[in-house]
Amino acid sequence: MLRHTLAAISALLLTGTAALAETPRGAAAQLDEFLDRFPDLGPGFAVVVVTPDDIIMNRTRGERRAATGAPMTSETPIYIASQTKAYMGLLAAWLDAQGILALDSAITDHWPDLQFPEGADPADWTLRDLISHQVPIEAEMITILEAYVLQVQASDYPALIANYASAREPGFQYDNLGYNIYGAILETATGRSWQDWLDQVIFDPLGMDHTSARTSDFALDELSWGHIWQGEDVGWHEVRPKTDAIMQSAGGLVTSTDDMATWLQLQLRGEAPAGSGITAAMLAEAQTSAVDTHQDDRRNAIELPCSGYALGWNICDFEGHALYVHGGGYTGIRTMMAFAPDLGVGIATFSNSDNMTGWVTSRTVIQYLQFLTGHEDAESWSEARPRLYPERAAWLLDRRQDSLAEARAEERWGGWSWQPSVTELAAYEGRWSTGDSYLDFDIALEDGQLVARWGDYTVMMTPASPDLFGGQTQPLGDLEAFRFSRDETGAVTGVVRDESSYRRVAGE
């Protein structure tokens, strides 16, 4: 009799747990326990979960900057990289509805003299095509400049496209270029930057006070910094927040978990507060698939079949539920946001390191959805993922260290035996140019080491063999070769960097 009573109580408890887990709040409670099982997700890790009307989790743990110990809070602005595209997509829908910048206007309606590389015609493509990754050109130099180096003037885009773009195969191909071009067209068409438009249309009306396309809107110590793990003996390498110059339209926002909650609730409700100027039709436009992506093989950041791309949202399938998702990654950070309309939930994850945390941010999203839907593997994965993480983080560190060691061992470096004096190093100082001012960079001696500065892109140069230096942007980063040449007098006059030849600028 007692045995049957205990069995009945146990069954009741299990049923109650399962029922709780199938509510957004119950799943959030389980997710909280899941995250507590990770031995270390430092320096900082944050998760926010919402329904259309409630914030059911707003978890911020750890430090926004390891060197100072400053805490991560729900108001900390965190860089979200490519998630910027979804905000730009809603802005584009607003501008289209207002008759300011038509999504279905041709690129040449705005830049009639624009020349694409052979095999592509700008007259055949629209602004909607630009921000759904369909225009069949690529220009890595432009996207590198925008993301890492300096602000590209909107008026310079046609010339840069002519100089650096190449044709690619037609079809969907994720890239920053389309959003970069859209932002430049927006500025030339309206006389106002995409940053100002986002403030006016989205951030100010929705009261998103800790969201901005300009890091200068916040004190440096308020912002979350990026971090790269170098091992127990060394600790974290800091990555300073981006400057305004490289907060670009394809990846240029900081936001807080508080403001992310507002953003995700906007998506779930499908309408904005009265007086905001954002209509249900605009949100529907931004959430409507514009192109088939053919990513059913799960080879994407969320590891789900994803069939479409809207204006800044990947449209994926989680166990029969549509999931709108976008990730964001940059040196020292990994983030992801997602919402499922029919499940009525949104979730965003933030890490201020890149210590395999891209895997954790995406798996946290999936784990929550598994809890919410009562997935048969929810419990087993909730145990396995925290156990697997330290192994993955150790693997990444080993991989980075081994890759650097292999690169340093290449014969081209000559054994790294050259040890020039400070006087000898001074011969390489100056400004170096290809003739394109966007590619100019400076070399200067700083604390006895040569440092190359290309806008915000900073390379520490280490002597390898006479007139050859290996450069790195961070301690475990790839090696970049700087091979200098001399004239008949022995003066240093040229350098080859990244297969491009530079000459010393006269007078430098």
N, C-alpha and C positions, 0 to 999 in steps of 0.2 A: 504494500500500500504506500509506504513512504517512498519507495523507489519510483513508483508511478507519479506521485505528487512532485518529486524533484524533477523528474523528466518533463512534466507538464510545465513547471516553472521555467526550466531551462529553455524549452521550446518557445514559451511566451517571451522570454528575454531576447532570444535570438530574433524572433519575429519583430519585436519592438525595435531592435537595432537596425534590422534591414529596412523597416519602414522609415526610421529616422534618416538613414543614409540616403533614401530616395527623395528627400526634401533638400532644397538648396542650403538651408542652414545646417541640417544634419551632415550633409556632405562636406560643408566647410569645417565643421567640428572634426571630422575624420581627417581632412586635409591638414588641419593644424597639428594633429598628432603625427601624421605622416612626416611633416617638415621637421618636427622635433626629433625624429629618428636620425636625421643627417648629422654626422659627427662635426662637420664644419662647412658652412656655406659663406664664409667670410670673404671680404670684410663685411659686406652688407648684403642682405637679401630681403626682398619685399614682395608681398602678394596682396592683391585686392580682389574681392569677389563681390558681385552685385547681382541683384534682381532689378527689374525696372524701377522699383520704389524703395529698395533697402540696400544698405551696405552691410553685407553679412560677414565679411572678413576684411580687415585692413591691418595687415600684419607687417610691421617694419622692424627688422632685427639687425643688430650689428652696427657698423660704423660707416659713415659716408666718406670718411677719409682715414685710412689706417694710421698714417703718421701722426695725426693729432688726436685720434680717438673720438672725434666728433660723431655723435650718434646719427644714424639714419632715422628720420621721422616721417610722418605722413605728409609733411609739408616740404620735404627735401626735393629740390628739382634734380631729376635724374635724366641723363641723356638717353633718348629712345631711338635714335638713329633712323632706320628706314620705316619705322611706324609713322614717321612724318607724312608718308605718302597718303595715308588714309585721311589725314587732316586736309592735305592739299586736294584730295578728291572731293571732299565735301565743299571746300571753297570753290572748286571748279564748277560743281553743280549749282552753287549759289550764284556765281557770276554768270553762268549760262541762263538761269531763270530770270535774272535781272536784266538780261540783254546787254551785259557789259562785255562778255567774252564768250562767244558761242562755241560750245564743245564740238559741234559738227562743222565748224569753219575749217577751211584748208589752211595748212601752215603758210602757204604762199599768199593767203588773204592778208597776212600780217607782215610777212617778209617776202615781198614779190620777187626780189632779186636773189633769194637764197639758192645756192647750188648744192645739191647732194652729190655724193660720189656716183660714178657711172653704174647704172643698174638700178638706181632708185630715183624717184621723182618726187620732190616735196609737195607738188600740186596734187598728188594722189592720196595724201595722208592728212588726217585731221588732228585737232587738239585732243580729241577723245582717244585717238590711236596713240598719241604720244604718252598719255598717262595710263594706258593699258598695255604698254610694252609691245606694240605691234609695228612701229616704224622700223623698216629693215636697214638700219645703219647702226654703227657703233663707233665710239670715239673715246678710247680709254684715257687719252691725255686730258680731255675735258673733265671727265668724271674724277680723275686723280686731282686735278687742280682744284675743283670745287670741294672735294671731301677732305683734302689733306693740306693744301698749299695756301691758297689765297682766294679772295673774292673775284670772280670773273665778271667783268662789266657786261651788262645785257647787250649793249650795242656792239660788243666784240664777237658775239656768238656766230654770226654768219661767216666771218673770216676764219674763226677757229674751226668751224665745221668744214669749211672748204679745205683747210690745211690738214686736219687730223682725222676726219671721219672716213670710214670705209663701209662698203656695202656688206650686208650679211644675208643669210638665207631668210626668206619671208617666214612669218609666223611669230607666235609669242616667244619672247626671250627677255627674261627679267633683267633690268639694268637701271641705273640711275639717270641715264642720258635723257630719256623722254621727259622726266619731271624737271630736270635742269633746263631743258629747252622751253618747256611750258612756263617755268618761272621767269625766264628771260623775256618771252613773248608777252607775258602779263605785264611786266614792267614797261616794256617799250610801247605797249598798247594803251596803258592807263596812266603812265607816269608815276606809278606807286609800286613799291616793292611787294613781293609776296609776303614778307614779314608783316608789313603794315596792314595788308589785307586780312591776314589771319587774326591779327589783333582786333580789327574792326568787326569781322564777320563771326568769329567763333569765340575767342578767348574772353574779350570784354563782355559780350552779351551773356555768356554762360558763367561769368564770375570765376574764371579759371586763373586765379591770381598767381599761381605757382607754375604756370606754363608759359613758355616763351620761345621764340626763334632767335633770341639774343641772350647769350649767357651774361652779357653786361647788365642785364636787368636785375642781377642778383650779386651780392658780395661773393667773392671767390670762396670764402669759407662756408657759405651756405650751400654750395653745390656739392653733389656727389662726384668724387673723382673716380677714375678707372684704375684698375690694379691688375698686375700680372704676377703670378706666383713664381718665385725663383728657387724654392726649396727652403727647408728648415734653417739652413745655415745663413741664408741671405734675407729671406722674408719677401715682402711685397715690393714690387717696383711700381711707383705711382705714375699714372697717366693724367696729366693736367687736363682739366675741362677744355673743350674747344673754345676758341675765340669766336667772336661774331663773324669774322671773315670766312670761316669754313663751316658755318651753320647753313648748309645749302638746302634747296627746296626738295631734294630727294631724301635728305637725312639731316634735319637741322632743328630738332626740338628737344627741350627739357620739360619734364612734367613731374608732378608729384603723384603719390597714390591717391590722395584726396581728389585731385583734378582728373585722374584717370577714371575714378569712379563716376564722376560727372559725365565724362566722355562715353563710357560704356553704357551708362543708363540712357543717354541720348540715343544710341544705336538701338537699344532694346525697345524703347518706347516708340521709336519711329516718328517722334515729333519733339520739338523743342518748347521751352516755356513761352507763353504768350509774350509778345513784344520783342522776342529775340531776333526776329527776321528770318529764322531758319524754319522752313516748312517741311511737312511730311513728304511732299513731292520731291524736295531737294534730297532728303535722306534716302528716299527710295531710288532716286537717280544714282546716287553715289554707291548704293548697295546692289545695283543691278549688274550682272555679269556682262562684260563688254567683249570678251574673247574666250575661246576654249583654250585651255592651257595644256591639255593632254598630259597631266601629271598624275595619272592613275597608278603609277608604279611606286608611289609613296616616297620618292626620292626628293624630299623637300624638308624644310625646317621642322614641320609638325609631324612628319612621317605618317601622313594620311593620304588617301586618294583625294586629289584636288583637281577639279574639272574646269574651274573658271576663275577669272580675275575681274573684279569690279574696279571702281575708281579708288585704288589703294587697299583693296581687301582681296586676299585669296579666299576662294569659296571651296571648302573641303567637306568631306563626309566623315562624320563620326557615328558609326553604327546606325546609319539611316537618318541621322540628324545633320542638317546643314550647319556648318561651323565657319564663321567668318574670322579670319586670322591674319595677323601680320607680325613678323618678328623684326628685331633690330639688333644689329651687331656692329661693334667697333672695337678698336684696340682697348682692351681692358673693361669691356661691358658686354652684357647679353640681356636682351629683354624680349618679351612677347606679350601680345594682347589678343583676345578672342571673345566672340560672343555667339551664342546659339539661340536664335529667335524662338524656335518652338520649345526649347527647354527653359527659356526665360532667364538665362544667366549669362553673365560676362565675367571674365577673369583676366587679370594681367599679372605678369611676373617680372621682377627686376633683379638683376645681379650687377654689382659694380666690380666684377672681375670677369676674366675670360678663362677661368680655371676649370674647363669642361662644364661651365655653368650654362652654356647654350643647351646642352642636353638636359640639365636640371630644369631650366625654365620651360622647355617644351613638355618634358615629362610631368611637370607639376600641373600644367593645363590638362593633359590627358588623364592624370591620376584623379583630378577633381571630377572630370566628366565620368570616369569609371565609377567613382563613389556615387555620384548623383544618379546614374542609370542602373545601379546595382549590377554592374558588369561582373561576370563570373570570375574574372581574373583580378578584380580590384584588390582583394586582400593579399593575394600572393605577390602582386607587383608592388604593393605598398610596403611589403617587407623587403623585396629584392632591390628596389631602386636605391634606397639609402645605403644598403650593403655594397652595391656595385659602385657607388659614386667615388669612394676613396681610391679604388683600383683604377677607375677611369682618370681621375685627377693625377695619380702617380704616373700612369701611362703617358699622359699628355706632357708632363714635365720631362720624363725620360725621352720622349720623342723630340721635344724641342732641344734638349741638351745634346742628344745624339746627332740631330740634324746639323746643329751648329758645329759640333766637333768634326763631323764629316766635311763640312764646307771649309773649315779652317785647314783641314789636312790636304786640300787640293794643291796640286803642284804649282798652280799659277801664282800662289801667294809667296812662294820662295822661302817657306819655313818661318816666316815672321821674325826673322833675325835682325832686321834693320832697326837701329836705334838712333835716329837723328837727334841732333841737339835742338834746342829751342830756336837758335839762330837759323839752323837749316830749315826748320819747319816754317819759319816766317816767310820763306821764299814762295810759299804756296798761297799766302793770303791774297785776298783781292776779290773783285767781282768777275764772274765768268758768264759768258753769253754765247748763244747760238745765233743771235740776231733776232730772236723772238723774245720780247721783253717778259712774256709770261714764263719763260724757262730760265731766266737769269737767276743765278744764286751767288751767295757770298761765302767766302771761307775766311775765318778769323781764328786767331789763337785765343783760347779761353782757358785759363789756369793750366797752361802748358800743353794743351791738347788742341788740335785743329778741329773746328766745328763748322760744318756746312749748313747754311740756313737758306732754304728755298721757301720764302714766305714763312708759314707756320711749320713747315716740314723741316725738322732738325736732325742732322746726321752727325754722330760722333765718329771721327776718323782715326783709325789706328794704323800706324806704319807697318807695312808688310815686307816690302823689299824696295830698293831705291826707286823713287818716283811712283810707287804703287801703295795705295791705302785701301783698307777695308772699312766700310762704313756701316753703322747700325743705328736705327732709330730707337731701339730699346735693347736691353742686355741680351735677350735670347732671340732677337730678331734675325732676319736674313742678312747676309753680307752683300754689300753693294760695292763694286769696284770703282775706284777713282785712279785712272792711269794717266799720269802727267807726261808731257813732252817738253823738250827744250829746243831753243834755237841754236844757231851756230856759235853764239857767245856763251852758251850754257845757261841762259836765263830761262826760267819756267814760263812758257807762253801758252800752253794748251793743255786740255784734259779731255779724256773720253770718259763719259759717265752714262751708263744705261744705253750704250751703243750710239749716243749722241756726242758730237764733237763740239767743244766750247773753246773760245779764245778769251784771253784776259782782256777785260775792257780797258781801253787806253786811259792812263792816268791813275789806275788802281794798283 
